[in-house]
Amino acid sequence: MNYAEFIVFLEAAVRLGVPLALAALGETVSERTGVINIGLEGSIIAGALGGALGALAFESAGMGVLVGASAGLAVAGVFALFTLGLGVDQIITGTAVTIGGLGMTGAIYQARFGTTGTELSLPTLSRLPVPALEAIPLIGGPLFDQAPTAYLAYLMAPMLWWFLFRTSTGLSVRAVGEEPDAARAAGIRVRRVRVLATLFAGGMAGVAGAHLALAHAGTFAEGMSAGRGFIAIAVVVLGRWNPPLVLAAALFFGAASALQFFLQALGFDLPYQLFLMLPYVLTLAGLAGWVGRSRAPAALALPWEGDRQG
């Protein structure tokens, strides 16, 4: 791999890692409160369609991102209603929300553009080079010549770390995910904290979906989320529920995905399925060797009586 090829590889790694980072950073906050949103995939695909429709309606990619975030938040609101409002199991509800999100976006897309679909031409998010940083050798271009949503991921990682580990509100968030009964006894409104965290995660997943449509692909296609919601949940675990590490884990998975394309381009005489599985094998290897030294929030995905008391 020569220098030019390595730069292309890094650019692909960042491009593939950013939507995972956006979704995973939001999910980190949600899981810190004890809520695991398996329906994250539904928020991402809703964000992608919302971003596309918003960009077309307002003729602005920026407005498309806002609409996409709202769509992702709305899907998360459905998840929160059933899990935190009615006490339904988080895993079952999340699975239903994912299936419903994929079906709903497909139906809306076909109703809007016909059963055979159409090739959308969308206003896209232009790259925004950062002066000085963009000129850093090797990493400057891949990291700092990106769409604005990429910089959102870069900024959110340290900001969320500071919020979770250096503020009293962040302490409350973590307390809710560890001991919800003790948190309630201390005067923390457990359900409110969990609802807000879940909605935040949905909004971030919606931004991730809008990034897919408006910065990554430049169009919308049914099912284009392609399992990224589930991958983002794995990224949270790989990042040990710590925002900067989650960002690094997302870029790691992006690099693994870019590596499969690079190896295929080299023309190795191997079944292409081996290259497709490479990112997941590397991620599983990372989980096996890294996560054993970390601990998930104690109340993660566990039913809590307060969610059933109305």
C-alpha positions in Angstrom: 0.0 0.0 0.0 1.6 3.2 -1.1 1.0 6.7 0.4 -1.8 7.7 -1.9 -3.6 4.4 -1.4 -3.2 4.7 2.4 -4.8 8.2 2.3 -7.7 6.8 0.3 -8.0 4.0 2.9 -8.1 6.5 5.7 -10.7 8.6 4.0 -12.9 5.6 3.5 -12.4 4.5 7.1 -13.6 7.9 8.4 -16.5 8.1 5.9 -17.7 4.6 7.0 -17.1 5.3 10.7 -18.8 8.6 11.1 -22.5 7.4 10.9 -21.7 4.6 13.3 -20.1 7.2 15.7 -23.1 9.5 15.6 -25.5 6.7 16.4 -23.2 5.1 19.0 -22.5 8.3 20.9 -26.2 8.8 21.4 -26.7 5.2 22.4 -23.9 5.5 24.9 -26.0 8.1 26.9 -29.1 5.9 26.6 -27.3 2.8 27.8 -25.7 4.7 30.7 -29.3 5.2 32.0 -30.0 1.4 31.7 -31.9 1.6 28.4 -30.6 -0.4 25.4 -32.5 0.6 22.3 -32.4 -2.3 19.8 -34.7 -0.1 17.7 -31.7 2.1 16.8 -31.8 0.7 13.3 -35.3 2.1 12.9 -34.2 5.6 13.9 -31.3 5.5 11.5 -33.4 4.5 8.5 -36.1 7.0 9.5 -33.4 9.6 9.7 -32.2 8.7 6.2 -35.6 9.0 4.7 -36.4 12.1 6.7 -33.2 13.7 5.6 -33.8 12.9 2.0 -37.4 14.2 2.0 -36.4 17.3 4.1 -33.6 18.1 1.8 -35.9 17.8 -1.2 -38.7 19.9 0.4 -36.5 22.7 1.6 -33.8 22.4 -1.1 -31.3 22.4 1.8 -29.1 19.6 3.1 -28.9 21.4 6.4 -32.6 21.3 6.8 -32.6 17.7 5.7 -30.3 16.9 8.7 -32.8 18.6 11.1 -35.7 16.7 9.6 -33.7 13.5 9.8 -32.9 14.1 13.4 -36.6 14.7 14.1 -37.6 11.5 12.4 -35.1 9.5 14.4 -36.3 11.1 17.6 -39.9 10.3 16.7 -39.1 6.6 16.3 -37.3 6.7 19.6 -40.3 8.3 21.1 -42.4 5.2 20.1 -39.8 3.0 21.7 -39.8 5.1 24.9 -43.6 5.1 25.1 -43.8 1.3 25.2 -40.7 0.5 27.3 -40.7 3.4 29.7 -44.3 4.3 29.6 -45.9 0.9 29.6 -43.0 -1.3 30.9 -42.8 -3.5 27.8 -39.5 -5.5 27.4 -36.8 -3.4 25.8 -35.5 -6.1 23.5 -38.8 -7.1 22.1 -39.9 -3.5 21.7 -36.7 -2.6 20.0 -37.0 -5.5 17.6 -40.5 -4.4 16.7 -39.5 -0.8 16.2 -36.7 -1.8 13.9 -39.0 -4.0 11.7 -41.6 -1.3 11.8 -39.1 1.4 10.9 -37.8 -0.5 7.9 -41.3 -1.3 6.7 -42.7 2.2 7.3 -39.8 3.9 5.4 -40.2 1.5 2.5 -43.9 2.2 2.3 -43.5 6.0 2.5 -40.7 5.8 -0.1 -42.9 3.8 -2.5 -45.9 6.0 -1.9 -43.9 9.1 -2.7 -41.8 7.8 -5.6 -43.7 4.7 -6.9 -43.4 1.0 -6.4 -40.3 0.8 -8.5 -38.7 3.7 -6.7 -36.5 6.3 -8.4 -33.0 7.5 -8.3 -33.1 10.6 -6.1 -30.9 13.5 -6.7 -30.5 15.2 -3.3 -28.9 18.4 -2.1 -25.8 17.1 -0.4 -23.7 18.2 2.6 -20.5 19.7 1.1 -17.2 19.0 2.6 -16.0 21.7 5.0 -12.1 21.7 5.3 -10.8 23.0 8.6 -8.0 25.5 8.0 -4.6 24.4 9.3 -5.9 21.0 10.6 -6.7 19.9 7.0 -3.0 20.5 6.1 -1.7 18.0 8.8 0.3 15.3 7.0 -1.4 11.9 6.5 -4.4 12.4 8.8 -5.4 16.0 8.0 -7.3 15.3 4.8 -9.1 12.2 6.0 -10.2 13.7 9.3 -10.6 17.4 8.6 -11.9 17.6 5.1 -15.3 16.1 5.9 -19.0 17.0 6.0 -20.1 19.1 9.0 -21.8 16.1 10.5 -18.4 14.4 10.9 -17.2 17.3 13.0 -20.4 16.9 15.1 -19.2 13.4 16.0 -15.7 14.7 16.8 -17.1 17.4 19.1 -19.8 15.2 20.8 -17.2 12.7 22.0 -15.3 15.0 24.4 -18.5 16.9 25.3 -20.4 13.8 26.3 -17.4 12.6 28.3 -17.3 15.8 30.2 -21.1 15.7 30.7 -21.2 12.1 32.0 -18.1 12.2 34.2 -17.6 15.8 35.2 -21.1 17.2 35.9 -23.8 16.5 38.6 -26.4 15.8 35.9 -24.0 13.2 34.3 -23.7 11.6 37.7 -27.4 11.3 37.9 -27.5 9.7 34.5 -25.0 7.1 35.5 -26.7 6.5 38.8 -30.0 5.8 37.0 -28.2 3.1 35.0 -26.5 1.5 38.0 -29.1 1.6 40.8 -32.5 3.1 39.7 -34.1 2.5 43.1 -31.3 4.3 44.9 -31.4 7.1 42.4 -35.1 7.5 42.9 -34.6 7.5 46.7 -32.1 10.3 46.2 -34.7 12.4 44.4 -33.7 11.7 40.8 -36.6 11.4 38.4 -35.6 8.1 36.9 -38.1 7.7 34.2 -37.6 11.3 33.0 -33.9 10.8 32.8 -34.3 7.6 30.8 -36.9 9.2 28.4 -34.7 12.2 27.7 -31.6 9.9 27.1 -33.6 7.6 24.8 -34.9 10.6 22.8 -31.4 12.0 22.5 -30.1 8.7 21.2 -32.9 8.6 18.7 -32.1 12.1 17.5 -28.4 11.3 17.1 -29.3 8.1 15.2 -31.5 10.3 12.9 -28.5 12.5 12.3 -26.5 9.4 11.4 -29.2 8.4 8.9 -29.3 11.8 7.4 -25.6 11.7 7.1 -25.9 8.4 5.2 -28.3 10.0 2.7 -26.9 13.4 2.3 -23.1 13.0 2.8 -22.3 9.4 2.3 -24.6 8.2 -0.5 -26.2 11.3 -1.9 -29.5 9.4 -2.3 -32.0 7.3 -0.4 -32.6 3.6 -0.9 -34.8 1.2 1.0 -32.9 -0.6 3.7 -29.8 1.6 3.3 -29.2 1.5 7.0 -27.9 -2.0 6.4 -27.7 -3.1 10.0 -25.8 0.0 11.2 -28.0 0.3 14.2 -27.0 -3.1 15.5 -23.4 -2.4 14.7 -23.6 0.9 16.6 -24.7 -1.0 19.7 -21.7 -3.3 19.4 -19.5 -0.2 19.0 -20.8 1.1 22.3 -19.7 -2.1 24.0 -16.4 -2.0 22.2 -15.9 1.5 23.4 -16.7 0.5 27.0 -19.6 3.1 27.3 -17.0 5.9 27.2 -17.7 8.5 24.5 -14.1 9.1 23.3 -13.4 5.3 23.2 -16.8 4.9 21.4 -15.7 7.3 18.7 -12.4 5.4 18.3 -14.3 2.1 18.1 -16.5 3.5 15.4 -13.5 4.6 13.4 -12.0 1.2 14.0 -15.0 -0.5 12.5 -15.0 2.0 9.6 -11.3 1.0 9.0 -12.2 -2.7 9.1 -15.0 -2.0 6.6 -12.6 0.0 4.4 -10.0 -2.8 4.6 -12.4 -5.3 3.0 -12.9 -3.1 0.0 -9.2 -2.5 -0.3 -8.4 -6.2 -0.2 -11.1 -6.9 -2.8 -9.6 -4.2 -5.0 -6.2 -6.0 -4.8 -7.8 -8.9 -6.6 -7.2 -11.7 -4.1 -8.6 -15.0 -5.5 -10.8 -15.7 -2.5 -14.6 -15.8 -2.0 -15.9 -12.3 -1.6 -17.9 -13.4 1.4 -14.6 -13.7 3.3 -14.0 -10.0 2.8 -17.6 -9.1 3.7 -17.2 -10.8 7.1 -13.8 -9.2 7.9 -15.2 -6.2 9.7 -17.4 -8.3 11.9 -14.6 -10.8 12.7 -12.3 -8.0 13.7 -15.0 -6.4 15.9 -15.7 -9.7 17.6 -12.0 -10.1 18.2 -11.9 -6.7 19.7 -14.9 -7.3 21.9 -13.4 -10.6 23.1 -10.0 -9.1 24.0 -11.1 -5.7 25.3 -14.6 -5.7 26.8 -13.7 -8.3 29.4 -11.9 -5.6 31.4 -15.0 -3.4 31.4 -18.5 -3.6 33.0 -21.8 -2.6 31.5 -24.2 -0.4 33.5 -25.7 -2.7 36.2 -29.3 -2.0 35.3 -28.8 -2.2 31.5 -31.9 -3.7 29.8 -33.3 -5.0 33.2 -37.0 -4.4 33.9 -37.6 -1.8 36.6 -40.7 -1.7 38.6 -41.0 2.1 38.3 -41.7 1.7 34.5 -44.8 -0.4 35.3 -46.2 1.9 38.0 -47.4 4.6 35.7 
